[in-house]
Amino acid sequence: MHKQLTPKQNVPLSWIFKMAWRDSRKNRSRLLLFISSIVLGIAALVAVYSFKDNLQNDLDRQAKELTGADLIVESRKTLSKPTEKLLKTMGDDRATESTFASMVYFVKDGGSRLVQMKALQGNYPFYGTIETTPVSAAKGFFNGREALVDKTLMLQFNAKTGDSIIVGDLKFKIAGALDKAPGQTGIAASVAPIIYIPLKYMDKTGLVQTGSRINYKFYYKFNSEDKLNAVIKNLQPKAEKESFDLDTVAERKEQTGRSFRDLNRFLALTGFIALLLGCVGVGSAIHVYIQEKLSAIATLRCMGLKAWDAFYIYLVQVSVIGIIAAVIGSVLGTLIQFLLPIVLKDFLPVEITMQISWSAIGQGLLLGLVISVLFALPSLLSVRRISPLNAIRATFEGNSNKKRDYLKAFVYLLMIAFVAGFTYLQMKSWIQTLAFTIGILIAFLLLMALSSLLMYLVRKLMPASLSYLWRQGFANLYRPNNQTLMLTVSIGLSTAFICTLYFVQGILINRVTLSSGTNQPNMVLFDIQTSQKQAVTDLTKSYKLPLMNQVPVITMRIEEINGKKAGQDSTNTRAFRNELRATYQDTLTAAEKIIEGKWIPKVNGPNDVIYISLDQNFARSIKVKVNDKITFNVQGMLLQTVVGSLREVNWTRLQTNFRVVFPAGVLEQAPQFHVLMTRIPNSETSASFQGNVVRKFPNISVIDLGLVLKLLDEILSKIGFVIQFMAGFSMITGWIVLVSAVLTSKNQRIKESILLRTMGASRKQILAINVIEYFFLGLLAAAAGLILALAGSWGLAKFSFDSNFVPPLLPTLILFTSVVTLVVITGYLSSRSILNKPPLQILRNEVN
């Protein structure tokens, strides 16, 4: 017997803890099950935070290896003579590199491939190394006409050290396999494999011609930080004027860190959604737990315990169990972090050294405590309103507490603020934060509304002609202590998130598999000079290949916009920085649609106004509209134009699309190159055609879109694996929440099942009643989640990916059926454990 308390007596804190301990003895396994739903969410976040901390540490430690130099000067065009002269005198050590795309022909295998050529001169990298096999090849290839070839290329074409490749007009001996270059990732190597050659041979290859896209880089090492800062200060005005870029170790580290911050935000949000699902489990399970404790709390109140002291007893229980769950989650997350570098290895530019991050563990512990308490508070606060009369009159509670609880409303606002605050810490954008938070809130409210609607419809529309088993199963959906709301929200959110991830992955993959149709081109030839155009056309026709797209390309720059030059318009510097590649035509393509203004197909005379058409997104980015005036610098010749129209361009179509289109009759005599698109029927024809093009026209580059799409598919598969890896936390959390909810409801159904068995109902009948209830709960929750996923995926496809969304029928049905089946099986198995014991034994356990 507990000592009776007088109303004014203050309860010692030790007594609160002792009572919390004693009350939990019978329910510890259930409390752990309640809070276990947040374990995986905490684990996911601790793993992501630990990975972020370790990545940042390694970026700090290996920052110079990312760039290989203290300063990089990069330009997409040849620089002025005074600037070139200055660049040759800077730094304590220097190196030069010219990067360009080119076809390479493997003599032994007879195969060819578009690669990224790097013509290098000097001791680059000054920090770190170019890793090769054999090691001596990294320096030895400068001594002769030799090359370093990416190791994946060597495997693809069965090449070995000592074999030969042809680049342009020259043959190079393979000095060794290139294993890794500074800042290179596995993904970059597979998309754009690298070949190094000595810079002194670049001009002799014959690849530098009109339209050739060459990227010039100058690498510098400085022994003094002050000297480096002085050089940067001196170069910045010239960089603005001549449109070249300056890149330092600090800037490269910041850029790399920024790109991985985006990845970390995505991973953290994915883990956070798993945690939110766990929060639903915590809130619903604690609600049921407190409902079962009504009589015990009322008895304590009869003995003189204050309402707030009763609240503190259960707050202590939830806090301690929350801390235990946070500790388990933090330990699990620390172990999981060692898997993330394996999952993400192809995306990482540095070697990751994994170690325990105590700051991540601290965040996990704090987050676990806050989450468990915050989302349990609405149920815990109801303890304050439990009257002593509940001990003798069970219905008193339902009739007496109709007043609004403003403290509970404040807690709900805190929950929303917590979700918004955590989201902002990940996204650093209030617009994205509000969109995410409102989306989650709408999903919650819709699921709650659907569950309420279901209970109302079942109560009002259930026909009396239904059999007894069906009536009982349906009645369980709305009778007191029902679990309809709890399961609908938890299962619905789990289903919505998992299905959305799957649908979005499908949208991304569909965007890069558009060449599967027989009418789509799958090979592109570019850098075709005007003098080569007819010969390339004849060669293509000799293979009986279709000329599906053949367009001219002219390189130019924007000189003025509405009379303002680069230095005069500080708000629009982006418009003047980069070179543009435009075309001219007298008809629009199937991928283009005029949305504003009028398309002028041709200029008839030299004095006519030149009306151009811009892609709407490009026009928005350079801040121009219809009737604005733009002056272009077409390789030295100034050309004044007026924006006549804006176009909507379908960039997903496999054809040549341009941001700037001129009418016919203007650029025909300008220096230009041509692009040709065709379709190759099989790999044998592809290999033969590419080899012939490379041998006869070494300056022409060939893009095998089939190979590109295959590489993109591999990349998306890797990205999809990362998504699925993180989604797994939500899937398992959703299952834990489901099991927790079902097992919690089992205790609510015990007395009903005993009553039914006492009245003569068989085990099969009681099981059938429970299966009917769980089937319709699963059906409703899965359908609601699926509807949310379809709506969300459609919105993402239309507004974020500019793509059409058609849900895959079979996978959608499989996902839907799987969720419903899981709910039914879990409910069925939990019901069997009740029915396997005699009614008297269960009653004794309940009484005890």
N, C-alpha and C positions, 0 to 999 in steps of 0.2 A: 504493500500500500504506500502511495506517495503521501508525504506530509501535506496537509491542507494549508493553503496560503491565504492570508488575509488580503482583502482588496488593496490596501495601501502598502503592502509589503513589497520591497524591491527584490527582484529575482537576481541572485548572483550570476555572473557570466559563466562561471564553472558549472552551475546547475543547468544552464542552457545547453552547454556542450555535452554534459552527461545525459540529458534527456534526448538530445539529437542522436547520440551514440546508441542509447537503449532502444529508441524507437526504430532505428535503422537495422537492428540486428536481424529481424525477420525479413527485411525488404532490401538487403544490400545487393543481392543479385539483380533484383528488378531495377534498383537505382542505377547500377552500373550499366544495365542494358539501356536505360533511358538516355544516359549521358554518352554511351558508346557511339551514338549517332554523330557526335561532333568530333570523334577521334580522328577519322580520316580527313575531315576538313582541316583540322589543326595540322595533321601530318603533311598534307599537300602544301599548306602555306609555309610551314617551317622548312620543308624541302626546297621550295622556291626561294625563300629568303636566304637560306644557307647557300644555295647555288649562286644567287645574285652577289652575296658578300664575297664568296670565293672568286667569282669571275672578276669582280672589281679589283680585288687584291692582285690577281694575276695580270689584269690589264695595267695596273700601276707598275708591277714588277717587270712586265715584258713590253712596256709601251714603245721603247725604241725599236724592238724587233718587229713591231707592226709596220713601221715606215721604213726601217733600215737606214734612215738618215735623219739629220737634225732639221733639214728644210728640203721641201720638194717644190719646185716651180713647174707648173703644168699648163700647157696650152694646146688648144685644138687647131692652131694655125701657126704658120711660120712667124717668128717675131721680127721686129724691126732690127736693122743692123746695129744701132747703138745699144739696144737692149741685149742682143746676142753677145756683143763685145763685153758688156758689163757682166753678164752671166758667166763668161769664161774666166773672169778674174776673181770671182767670189769664193769664199770658203777656204778651209785648210786642206780639204780634199773634196774632189767632185767626180761625178759620173753622169753620163748622158744615156737616155733611153728613148727610142722611138717605137711606139706600139701601133700596130695596125692589123686588120683582119686580112687573112690570105688563105688561099688553098695550098695544101702541102700534098705532095705525091710521094708515096712510099714505093721505091723502085722494086724491092724484092717482092712485096705482096701485090703491087699493082693497084692498091687502093688509094683514095684521096679523101681529104676531110678539111673543112673550114676550121681554122685555128686562130689563136691570138698570137701573133708574132711579136717578140720583144727583141729589138736590136739594141744591144748593150755595149757600152764602152766605159771602162773605169773599174774601180774596186768595189762597186755596189754589190751587196749591202755593207754598210759600215758597221752595222749592229746586227747580230744574228748571222745566219748563213743561208745560202741557197743549197738545199739538201739534195744530193745526187747519189746515184749508184753507177760507177764507183765514186767515192768521195772526191778524188782528184779531178773529176770531170768539171766541177764547178768553176775551177780556175783554168784548167787545161784547154777548154774549148776556145779560148781567145787566141791560142797559138796558131791555129790554122783555120781552114774553112770547115768548121765543125759546129754542131748544134746540140743543145740539150732538149730532149723530147719528153713531154709529159708521160709518166709511167703508164697511165690508163690508155693513152694512144698507142704506146708500144705493145701493150697487151692486145689491144683491139686489132692491130695490123701485124701482129706476130713479129715485131721488129726487135732486133738485138743490137747491143753496142757494136759499132763497126759497120752496120748497114748504112744505106744512103737514103736521103730524101731530096726531093727537088722543090725548091722555093723560087717561084718566078723562073728566071733564066739560069739559075745556079743550082749546082748539086752540092749538098753538104753531107759530111760524114757524121753519124750519130756518135757523139763523144760519151754520152751516158744518159741514164733515165733521170728525169726531174721528179724528185719525190715531193718537195715542198718549197715554195717561195715565200718571202716575207708577207704576212697578212693574208695569205691565200687560204681558203677553206675548201673542204671536200666538195661542196656544192658548186663553188666557182670553177673548180678544176674540171668537173664533169660537164658543165654548161659551156665553158670557154677554155678548153685545154691550151696550155702555153707551150711555145717552143722558143728558146733563146738562141740567137745567132749573134756574132760580132757585128757591131754597128758599121764597121768599115766596108761591109759587103752589101749594105742595104740598097744603095743606089744601083749597084751592079745587077741586082735581081730584076730590075725593070718594072718594079711594082709601083713606083711613085709616079703617078700620072694624074691627069685632070679628074677631079672628083674623088681621088683617093683620100680616105679618112685616116689621117695620121695624128696620133696623140704624142706630143713632145713632152718629155719629162727630164728635169735637171735635178740631180741629187747632190746635197751638200753636207759636209761634216764640219762642225765648228768646235774648236777646242775651248772657246770662251763664250759664255752665255751672253755677255754684254755685246760682243761682236755680232752674234746672231740677232739680237734685238735691234741693233743699229741697221743691219742689212734689211731686215723686215720692214722697218720704218721707212727706209729709203725706197724700197720696192713697191710699197702699197699704192702710191699715186700712179706709178706706171702700170700696175696690175689693173687698176680701174680703167685707165685709158686704153690699154691694149688687150683687155679681157683675158688675162691669164690668172691662174689661181696660185695661191701660196698655201702650202700645207705643212704644218709643224707636228712634232710629236704630240704636243698637248691637244691640238685640234683633232688629229687622227684618233687619239685616245677618247676624246669627247664624242666624236662621230660614232666610233665603235660602241662606246658605252650607251649612246643614245639609241642605236639600233637594237641593242640587247635590252634596253629598258622597255621598249615596245614588246619584245618577247616576254620579258618578265611580267609586264602588266597583264598580258594575255594569260600567262600561266597562273598568276596570282588571282585573277578574276575567276578563272576556271576552278581553282581551289576554293575561292570564296563562295561560289555557287554551291559547291559540295557542302560547305559549312552552313550556308543558308538552309539547305535541305535538312541538315542536322538540327538546326535551330527549330525548324517546324516539328521535328521529332521530340526535341527537348520540351518545347512549349506544350504540345499535345499530351505527351506522356506525364509531365508533372501535373497537368490539369486533372488527368484521370487519377493520379496518385493522391492528390489532395482530396478529390471527391471520396475516395475510399477511406480517408482519414477523418471524415467529418465527425463520426461518433467519438473517436478517440480525442479529438480536439475539443469537442463539446464537453466531454467528461472532465478534461483538464480545466476547462473554463468553469465548470461547476465547483471544482476544488479551489477556485480563487485565482487561477492563472489569468493574467492580463492578455488582451487580444494581441498586443504587439509582441509580448513574450512568446506566445504561440507562433506568431509569424517568424520570430528569430530562430526558433527551434528548427523549422523547415528550411529557413534561409541558410543556416549552418550546414545542414545536410546537403543541400544543392551546391553550396560553395565548395565543400570538401570534395564531393564527388566530381565537381567540375574541375578542380585542381588536379585530381587523380587522372581524369580523362585528358587534361592538357599535358600532363607529364607523359602519359602513354603516347599521345599524339606527337609530342616533341621528340621523344626517343625514336618513334617510328619514322618521323619526317627526317631526322638526322641520318637514319639508315637509308631512306629512299633517295636522299640527295646524291648518293654515290651512283645511282642509276641514271640521273639526269644527264651527266656528261656523255654517257653511252648513248642515250636516246638522241642527244643534240650534237653529237660529235661532228657531223657533216656541216654544221652551221657555225662552228667555233673557229675563230682565227688564231687563238692562242691555246697553249696547253694548260688545262685546268688542274690545279692542285687542290684536291678536296680535303677539307678538314672541318672540325666542329666549329660552328658559328654560334658563340654564346649569345650574341645579340639576337639572332634568329630564334633561338630557344627561349630567350626572355620574352620576345614578342609573342611567341606561341603560348607560353604560360599565361601571360596577361590576357591574351585574346580568348583563351579557353575559359578563364574565370569570368571575364566580362560577358561572353556569349551565354554561358550556362546560367548566370544570375539574371541577366537582362531579359532573356526570353522565357525564363521561369517566373519572373516577377508578376505578370498578370494573374497567374494562378495562385502564387504565394500571397499576393495582396488580399485575395478573397478570404484568407484565414482570419484577417482582422475582423471580419463581419460574421464569423460563426458564433452564434449565440449559445449560451448554456442550455437553452430550451431544445436545441437539436438532440440532446441526449435522450429526451423523452418524447419528442415529437418531430419526426423526420421531415414533415412537410413545412415546418416553420421557416426553414431557410428560404425556401422558394417563395414564401408569401411575405417575408418581412424585409428583404433587402432590395427594394425597388428604387432606392435613391441612386443618383448618378455618382460614380466613383471617379472624381477628377484626378486623383493620384494615378489610377490605372490608365486614364486617358493620356496623362503626361508620360507614362512609361511607353505607351504605344508611339508617341511622338519621338521619344528617345530612340526606339528601335529604328524608325525611319531615318532619324538623324545619323545613327550609327552606320546604317547601310550606305547612306549618301556620303558620309565622311570617309569610310573605308574605300569606297569606289573612287572618290576624288584623289585619295592618296596614290591610287594605282594609275589613274588616267591623266591627272593634272589638267583636266578640262571640265569646267562646270556644265557645259552643254552636254558632253558625253555622260557626265555623272548624272545629270537630271534625266537624260534619256534612259539610262540603265535603271536608275532608282524607280522612275515612274513606270517603266516596263515591268519590273518585279512587282511593284505595288498593284498594277492593273491585273497582272497574272493572279496574284493572291485574291484580289477582290472578285475577279471573274470566277475563279474556282469556288470561292465561298458562295457566290450567288448561284452557281450551278448546283452545288450541293443542297442549298436551301430550296431551290426550285424543284429538285428531285424529291426531297422529303414532302414538299407541299403536294406535288402531283400524285405521288404514291398514296398519300393519305386521302386525297379527294377523289381520285379516279380508279382506285383499286376495285375491280368488280367483285361483288359478293359471290359470284358463281365459281370463283377460283377454288381449287382444292385447298384443304387445310394447310398442307406443307407450304404451298406457294404463298398463302396469306401470311403465315408466320414468318417466312423468309423476308417478304416485303415489309412486314410490320417492324422487323428489326432495324429497318433503315431510318425510321422516324421515332421509335419509342424512346423513352428516357434512357440516358446513358448510351445512346447510339454513337457510332464511330464514323458516320457518313462524312461530316465536315473534315475530321482529322485525316482520314484516308484519302479523301478526294484531293485535298491540298497537297499532301506529301507525295502521293503517287502521281498526281497530275503534274506537279512541278518537275519531278524526276523524269517523267515521260517527255515533257515539253523540252527540257534541256538536252536530253540524249538525242531526241529526234531532230532538234534544230542543228546540233553539231553534225549529225549524219547528213542532213539535207544540204547544209552549207558546204560541206566537203564535196558533195555531188555537184553543186553549182560550180565550184572552182574547177573540178575535173572536166565538166562539160565545156567550159570555156576554152580548153586547150585540146579538145578532141574533135574539132570541127572539120578536119581534113579527111575524115573517114568516108565522106560522100564521094561518089565517083565523079562528080562535077567540080570538085574542089582541087586547086593546084596543090602539089606537094613538093615542088622544087622551084627555087628562085635563083636567077643569075643576075648579079648586079656588078657595077663598075664596067659595064660594056661601053667602050668608046664609040663615038659616032662612026669612025672608020671601020669598026669591027661589027657594026650592027647587022649588016646584010650577011656576012659570013657566019655569024652566030645563028641567025635565022635559018640559013641554009643547012647548017649542021643539025639544028633541032628538027627540021623537016625530014632530014635524011634518016633519022631514027623514028619517023612517023609519030612524032610527039606533037600535041596541040599547042598553038601559041595562044595561051589563055589570057595573058595580060602583057602588054608591051608599052612602057611609058618612059618619057624623058624625065630626068631629074636635074635640077639646076641648084647650085649652092649659092646662098646669098645671106646678107645680114640686114637687120633693120637699122637704118641710119637716123631717121626722124619719125616722130609720131606727132601729128598736128603742129609741126614746126619746132618741136623740142627735141634736142639731141640728148645723148646719154648723160652728159654732165649737167644738163639743165633740168632733168626730171628725176629727182631723188626718190620719188615714190614708185618708180617703175623701172628700176635698173635691170630687172630680169629680162625685159623685152629686148635689150640691146646686147646682152652678154653672149648668147650662143648663136652659132650658125644655124640657118634654116635650110631645109631641102624642100623645094617647091616643084610644081609641075605646071604644064599648061594643057588645056583640053577644051574641046568645044561642046562636050556633053557630060552630064553628071553620070557617075557610076551607080550601080544598084545599091551600094553601101552609103550613098549620100542623099540627103533630103534638105531642101531649103526651108528654114524655119523663120527667117526674117530677111527682108529686102528682096532683091530680084537678081537672078542669075543672068549675067551677060556673057554669051558664049564666044563672042569674037570681037576683035578690034579691027575696024575696016581701014582706018587711015592713021598716019603718024601723029596727027593733031588731036585724035580722039582721046577722051578720058579713059584711063585703064581702070575698069572696075574689077576688083579681085573678090574672091570668096574665102572666108576664114572658117575654120572649125570653131564652133560656139565656145567650147571649153578653152581653146587657145586664146580667142578674143577676150574672154573673161579674165584670163591670167595676165594678159598684157594691157588690160583696161581700155579696150577700144570697142566701138559700136559702129553700126551702119552709118555711112557718110563721113566717118573720120578719115583723115588723110595720113598715109604712111609712105615714107620714102625708103626704098630698098637700095642697098649697095650690092649690085650683081657683079662681083669680082672686078670692082673698080668703076663700074658704070652706075650712076645714080638714076633710079627709075621712080617717078612719082605716081602713086596710085590712090584710089579711093575705095574704101570698103563698101562693096555693092551688096553683099549678102553674107549671112551666117548660115552654116550648114550643121546639121546633126550627122555625125559620121559613126557608122557601125564599125568600130575598130576590131571587133571579134571576127569579121569576115576576112578570110585569107586572100587578101589582094592588097595592092599598093594603095594606101590611103595617105593623104597629105593634110597638114594643117593649113597650108596656103596653096590656093589654086588660082592660076592666072588664066585669062581667056586666050584663045588661039590668036596668032597674029602679033605677038609681042616678043616672046623669048626664043623663037626658032633659031636665031643666029647666035644666041648666048652659048658660052662654053658649057657643055653638058655631058652627062653619061646616061645610060639607059638601063632599065630593069626589065627582065623577061621572066614570066612565070609559065610553068608548064606542069604536066602531070606525067609521072613515070609509072608504068604499070607494074614493075617488079624490081627486086633488088639487083638482079643481074644486069638489066638495062640501065639502072641507076649507076652502078659501078662503072660500066663501059662508057656511058655518056659523060660522067664526071671526069673520068681519066682522059677522055678525048679533049674535053674543054680545057683542062689544066695544061695538057701538052701543047695545044694549039694557041691558047689565049691565057698565058700564065697570070695576067693581071686581073682576070675575071674571077670573082668569088662566087661559089655555089653553096646555097643553103639547102640542105636536105631536110625539109619540114617534117618528114616522117621520123627522122632521127631526133630532131628538136622536140617533137611531141612526145617521143619515147622518153627523152631526158626529163621533160616537164612532168610526165606521168610518174617517173621515179621520184622526182622532187616532191610532188604532191603526195605520193605514197608515204614519204618520210614525214612530211608535215602532218598528213592524216594520222600517222602512227603517234606523233607527239600529241595531237588532239585526242586521240582515242586513249592514250596513256593517262592524260589528265582527266578525261571524261570518265575513265574507270573509277576514279574516286567518287564521282557523283553517282555512278551506277550502283556501286557497292553501298554508298551511304543511303541511297534511296531504298535499297533492299533492307538495310539495317533498320531504317525508319519504319518500313513496312512490317518487318518481323516484330519490332518493338510495339507498334500500334496493335497488331493482331494479338500478340501475347498479352498486352494490357487489356484488350477487350475480352480476352478469355476469362479473366477474373470477373468481369462484369456479367458474363454469360453463365457463370457457374450456377447461381441460384435458379436461373430460368431453366437451365438444362436439368437440374435436380428436380424441379417442380414438374417438368414434362415427363421425366422418367418415373417419378412417383405416381403420376396420373396414367401411366401405362404406355407411354411412347417408347418405341424401340430405338436402339442405337442408330439404325439406318435412317429412321425418320428425323432424328435430331441432327444427324450429319447432313441430311438433305436440306434441312432448314438453313443450317449454317452455310452450306455450299451455295444455295440460292442467294443468300445475303451477300457473300463475298464475291460471287460472280457479277452481280449487278453493281456492286461497289467498284470492282476492278474495271468493269465495262464503262461506267461513267467516268472514273478518274482517267483511264487511258484515253478515252475519246476526248475529254476536255483537254488533256495535255497535248494530244495530237493536233487538235484544232489550233491551240496556241502556237505549236511548232510550225504548222503550215502557214499561219498568218505571219509569224515572225520571219520565216524563211522567204516568203513572198516579198515582204518589205525589204529585207536585206538584198534580195536578188534585183529588185527594181531600183532601189534608191542608192545602194552601195556598190553593187557589182554591174549595174546596167545590163542585166541579163534576164532572160525569161526563166520562170520556174515552173517545172512540171514534176510533181512528186512521183517518185518511182513506186508503182503500185505494189509489186510483190514485197520488196523490203519493208514498205509501210505496213502492209498487212502482217508481216512476220513480227515487226516491233510491237504492233498493237496486240496481236495474239499472245506474244510472250509475256507482256505485262499482265494481261488478264489471267493467263494461266498461272503465273507466279503468285498472284493474289489468292486465287482459288486454292492452290496446293498448300500455301502457307496457312490459310484459314482452316483447311481440312485437317492438316497435321496437328494444329494446335487444339482443334476440337476433339480429336481422338484421345488426346492425353486426359481429357476430362472424363470421357465416357468409359475409359478402361478401368475406372475405380468405382467401387460401390458408393451410392449417394450418402450413406451414413459416414463413411470415411472422409469424404470431402467436407461434410457439414462439421465433423469434429475438428478438422484442420482449420476451417473458417472460424469456428468458435475459439479455438486455441490461439 
